[in-house]
Amino acid sequence: MLHLVMGGRVADPQSLEFVDLSAIDLVGVFNSYAEAEDAWRASAQRTVDDAEMKYVVIHLHRLLEPDRLAKFG
């Protein structure tokens, strides 16, 4: 299962509205959630003092195979 870790500056720290899509930090694509979470933690920790920087884990497998979720719950 693929997971994407990315981040960037957001307009509001409680949203996912990224201010400058050309400046998105694409951390990487990972085979497991555990690997993605480790990468997310490292990236988020680097920018912990900047409230407008946000990193997220995106479950690519859910986007690529949405029907699979319906079958398995």
PLY file of the C-alpha trace (Angstrom):
ply
format ascii 1.0
element vertex 73
property float x
property float y
property float z
element edge 72
property int vertex1
property int vertex2
end_header
0.00 0.00 0.00
1.41 3.36 -1.03
1.55 6.45 1.17
2.69 9.93 0.13
4.23 12.35 2.63
4.16 16.01 1.68
3.96 19.39 3.28
4.07 23.10 2.87
2.88 26.44 4.12
-0.86 26.62 4.82
-3.17 29.65 4.95
-4.63 28.50 8.27
-2.95 25.94 10.56
-6.31 24.19 11.00
-6.80 23.70 7.25
-5.16 21.90 4.37
-5.22 24.92 2.05
-1.62 25.14 0.87
-0.53 28.68 0.01
2.00 27.94 -2.77
1.63 24.63 -4.57
4.91 25.19 -6.41
6.71 25.15 -3.04
5.22 21.86 -1.76
7.83 19.65 -0.13
7.35 16.14 -1.55
9.04 14.03 1.10
8.42 10.72 -0.64
6.26 7.70 -1.35
6.41 4.82 1.11
5.30 1.16 1.06
3.89 1.13 4.58
2.11 3.52 6.88
4.84 3.02 9.50
7.53 4.22 7.08
5.36 7.16 6.02
4.67 8.08 9.63
8.39 8.08 10.43
9.04 10.41 7.46
6.10 12.61 8.45
7.36 12.89 12.05
10.87 13.81 10.93
9.58 16.49 8.54
7.04 17.90 10.99
9.64 17.98 13.77
12.00 20.02 11.56
9.34 22.73 11.25
7.71 22.44 14.68
8.31 26.13 15.48
6.51 27.31 12.32
2.74 27.03 12.86
2.03 27.68 9.18
3.99 24.62 8.01
2.01 21.40 7.81
2.99 17.89 6.73
0.48 15.17 5.91
0.34 11.47 5.04
-1.86 10.72 2.03
-3.07 7.15 1.58
-2.45 6.82 -2.17
-3.82 3.28 -2.22
-7.23 4.68 -1.23
-7.15 7.08 -4.17
-5.87 4.49 -6.64
-8.27 1.71 -5.63
-11.39 3.30 -4.08
-13.52 0.21 -4.86
-11.21 -1.95 -2.79
-12.22 -0.03 0.35
-15.89 -0.65 -0.34
-15.25 -4.41 -0.56
-13.13 -4.70 2.57
-14.51 -1.91 4.74
0 1
1 2
2 3
3 4
4 5
5 6
6 7
7 8
8 9
9 10
10 11
11 12
12 13
13 14
14 15
15 16
16 17
17 18
18 19
19 20
20 21
21 22
22 23
23 24
24 25
25 26
26 27
27 28
28 29
29 30
30 31
31 32
32 33
33 34
34 35
35 36
36 37
37 38
38 39
39 40
40 41
41 42
42 43
43 44
44 45
45 46
46 47
47 48
48 49
49 50
50 51
51 52
52 53
53 54
54 55
55 56
56 57
57 58
58 59
59 60
60 61
61 62
62 63
63 64
64 65
65 66
66 67
67 68
68 69
69 70
70 71
71 72
